[in-house]
Amino acid sequence: MADPTHAPGERVILDTMASEHDPKNEIASSLRAGRELGPDYDDAIAASLAQRLEATIDERIGAHLAQHPAAGAPHPGKGVSPTTLRLVMGIVTLGVAIPVTIVAAVTVGSWGILMSWVGLIAFYLLVVRGAGN
């Protein structure tokens, strides 16, 4: 008996695939439905199959991640160690200091060099001390 709210054959696609949970069975059911319905319904069948397979993949990935948390994932409440932070910030500050010093020397002179280094040291101390809190 045809359902007036659906196009002919649409109900067949949904009923055939809803009862199957195995991806192999879903693909086989889609192929059978495609043969029965003809090429007019190929896009609808493909979209329905893709949506169901994506949902299955998402469920499996979620279950896998729940069972096996990533080994390299950071633990909540733990950040970068203070030693690592000081080292990285020291390297960054020195890397920035060279071009800043050159620009300050060319444009302002010795006063610019002094002010740029005061600013760089203040930046370094604020970041390192602020991260410790």
C-alpha positions in Angstrom: 0.0 0.0 0.0 1.5 3.3 -1.0 1.9 6.2 1.4 0.6 9.5 0.0 3.1 11.6 1.9 6.1 10.0 0.2 7.1 9.7 -3.4 6.8 6.2 -4.9 9.8 4.1 -3.9 11.0 6.5 -1.2 9.4 4.3 1.5 11.2 1.3 0.0 14.6 3.0 0.5 13.9 3.9 4.1 12.3 0.6 5.1 15.0 -1.5 3.4 17.9 0.4 4.9 16.5 1.1 8.3 16.4 -2.6 9.2 20.1 -3.1 8.3 22.9 -2.0 10.7 25.9 -3.6 9.1 27.6 -1.4 6.5 27.9 -4.3 4.1 24.1 -5.0 4.3 23.4 -1.3 3.9 25.4 -1.1 0.7 23.8 -4.3 -0.6 20.3 -3.0 0.3 21.1 0.3 -1.5 22.2 -1.5 -4.6 19.0 -3.6 -4.6 16.9 -0.5 -4.1 18.7 1.3 -6.8 18.0 -1.5 -9.2 14.4 -1.7 -8.3 13.7 2.0 -8.4 15.8 2.9 -11.4 18.2 5.8 -12.1 15.8 8.5 -11.0 16.4 7.7 -7.4 20.2 7.2 -7.5 21.0 10.5 -5.9 18.5 10.0 -3.0 19.8 6.5 -2.4 23.4 7.7 -2.4 22.6 10.6 0.0 20.8 8.3 2.4 23.6 5.7 2.4 26.3 8.4 2.9 24.4 9.8 5.8 24.0 6.5 7.5 27.6 5.5 6.9 28.8 8.8 8.3 26.7 8.3 11.4 28.1 4.8 11.8 31.7 6.0 11.4 31.1 8.8 14.0 29.7 6.3 16.5 32.7 4.0 16.1 35.2 6.8 16.4 33.5 8.1 19.5 33.5 4.7 21.1 37.1 4.1 20.2 38.2 7.5 21.6 36.2 6.8 24.8 38.0 3.5 25.3 41.5 4.7 24.3 42.3 8.2 25.2 45.2 9.7 23.3 48.5 9.1 24.9 49.9 12.5 24.1 46.9 14.4 25.1 47.5 17.0 27.8 46.1 16.3 31.2 43.6 18.7 32.6 45.2 21.2 35.0 48.7 20.7 33.8 50.3 23.3 31.6 53.8 24.0 30.3 56.5 23.6 32.8 58.1 26.9 34.1 61.5 25.8 32.8 60.1 25.2 29.3 58.3 28.5 29.4 61.4 30.4 30.4 63.5 28.8 27.7 60.9 29.4 24.9 60.3 33.0 26.0 64.0 33.6 26.2 64.5 32.4 22.6 61.5 34.4 21.4 62.6 37.6 23.2 66.2 37.3 21.8 64.8 36.6 18.3 62.6 39.7 18.4 65.4 41.8 20.1 67.6 41.7 17.0 65.3 43.4 14.5 63.8 45.7 17.2 67.3 46.9 18.2 68.2 47.5 14.6 65.1 49.5 13.9 65.4 51.5 17.1 69.1 52.3 16.4 68.4 53.5 12.9 65.3 55.5 13.7 65.8 56.9 17.2 69.4 56.2 18.2 70.8 55.1 21.5 67.7 56.2 23.4 65.7 53.9 21.2 67.9 51.0 21.8 67.7 51.5 25.6 63.9 51.8 25.5 63.4 48.8 23.2 65.5 46.6 25.5 63.6 47.8 28.6 60.4 46.9 26.8 61.6 43.5 25.8 62.8 42.7 29.3 59.5 43.9 30.8 57.6 41.7 28.2 59.7 38.7 29.1 59.3 39.2 32.9 55.5 39.8 32.6 55.0 36.7 30.5 57.2 34.4 32.7 55.9 35.7 36.0 52.3 35.9 34.8 52.3 32.3 33.7 53.4 31.2 37.2 50.1 32.4 38.7 
